[in-house]
Amino acid sequence: MNRIVALCFLLTSCSAFEGKQKTNVNEIIKTQEIRQLNHAEIIIAAEQYGAQTYAQIDEAYRSGQIDCADAVAHADQTIARLATEMEGQIVLGFEQGDFTSKQEKDLLEAYQYNQENAVQSQPSIQMMDDKYALYTVPFAREDSVYSHCVPDTVVGMWSLVLPIKTVINHLD
């Protein structure tokens, strides 16, 4: 008789945890669900990720951790570390030859045109293809932090080539 009571007690206590275990499993499944993003969501996420990465670059530059000459020569360790972390490319440039893609060159030209015509330029986000996004940020010689760095040109540009895979992996 004691065995029957013990067995009933054991079965009852196990079934009491069954609902809780199902809830935990359902929560885990929800966090592991594959989320499909549309084109607009990817661009917004890439813009946010680019802005966050640029903020790190700008802070490091303004605090003296990034040297302009090293950045232009692609020899700065902070920029190299950030580029490696995001599996992308970060370039500081002042002329067409500093950039490899047509989109980068076109954006630099647009930023230069805007500067010459007193038009305010803003950061830009564009899809390069289905694997990469291009986030660019212009800066002018008038910015005191960059004044010693900018050569004869009136505007320079930070270019961040962001892998879409990295952008998606950094979504909340």
Buried (B, 14 or more C-beta within 10 A) or exposed (E): EEEEEEEEEEEEEEEEEEEEEEEEEEEEEEEEEEEEBEEEEBBBBBBBBBBEBBEBBBEBBEEEBBBBEBBBEBEBEBBEEBBEEBEBBBBBBBBEEBBEBEBBBEBBEBBBEBBEEEEEBEBBBBBBEEEBBBBBBBBBBEBEEBEEBBEEBBBBBBBBBBBBEBBBEBEE
